[in-house]
Amino acid sequence: MAYDETKAVLNQLVADLSQMSAVIHQTHWYMRGPEFLFLHPLMDDYQAEIDAQLDVISERLITLDGAPWSTLSEWAAHTGIESQPGKFGVPTPERFKALVAAYRYLADEYAKGIRIAGEEGDDSTQDIFTGFHTEIQKRLWMIQAQLDDAPHIAD
């Protein structure tokens, strides 16, 4: 089986995870405020996690004889995650709400991938999607807790 739909989801995630890494990096660079000393280095951890997911997703796509998008223009043309120019003065809670929206989008893409890989019988990719979906849900819980809100995973 060619796993065509699974490969399409994998490549979508290549674009989305590349964009997500940039969004997190922007949050890291432009952050200011009373929680800066704690939250600034935490963004390094979040970005490292996303970059690790990107590597696994890209390598799985190549393993399935796919070709991951690999240029800034390809990522920008295909991502579903919004980008905004960087600027100082945006309150950290507002930045975190943008992260929540992006993480929710990724959770939805991973859930779509779980379904499609299952339909195509690609158990290995489905397992990858399931593990990363769980990691993304954990980040949603943590960021929402920082915002003094519930994770709203089951909503």
MOZIDA-V717265 format. One record per run of one state. SS is the DSSP state (h for helix, s for strand, l for the rest). FROM is the first residue (numbers start at 1). TO is the last residue. If there is no record, write none. Layout:
{{SS	FROM	TO} {SS	FROM	TO}}
This chain:
{{l	1	3} {h	4	30} {l	31	35} {h	36	63} {l	64	71} {h	72	78} {l	79	91} {h	92	120} {l	121	122} {h	123	146} {l	147	155}}
